[in-house]
Amino acid sequence: MEVEVINLQGKKVDTVELPARIFEANVNVDLMHQAFTRQLANA
């Protein structure tokens, strides 16, 4: 997965290759909900 690097002026200055293993992984919505709910309960 390749993404653009943008500076503070909004101009493209570079591109970076991100590891697909991390950034294209499937999201486990049930696990995210459980972690979020648990965090809110501890707040």
QUIWOFEN-V521311 format. One record per residue. N is the residue number from 0. PSI is psi in degrees with one decimal (* if undefined). BURIAL is + if it has 24 or more other ideal C-beta (glycine too) atoms within 12 Angstrom, else -. Layout:
n: (N:N)
psi: (PSI:PSI)
burial: (BURIAL:BURIAL)
This chain:
n: (0:1:2:3:4:5:6:7:8:9:10:11:12:13:14:15:16:17:18:19:20:21:22:23:24:25:26:27:28:29:30:31:32:33:34:35:36:37:38:39:40:41:42)
psi: (123.7:132.3:155.7:145.6:124.4:135.0:-179.1:-20.1:-1.1:14.2:141.6:125.6:-16.2:172.9:149.7:137.5:119.7:143.5:122.5:-31.9:-31.4:-50.0:-8.9:17.5:151.5:143.0:131.4:93.9:-39.1:-42.1:-39.7:-42.3:-43.0:-44.8:-41.4:-46.6:-42.0:-41.6:-42.9:-37.0:-28.4:-4.1:*)
burial: (-:-:-:-:-:-:-:-:-:-:-:-:-:-:-:-:-:-:-:-:-:-:-:-:-:-:-:-:-:-:-:-:-:-:-:-:-:-:-:-:-:-:-)
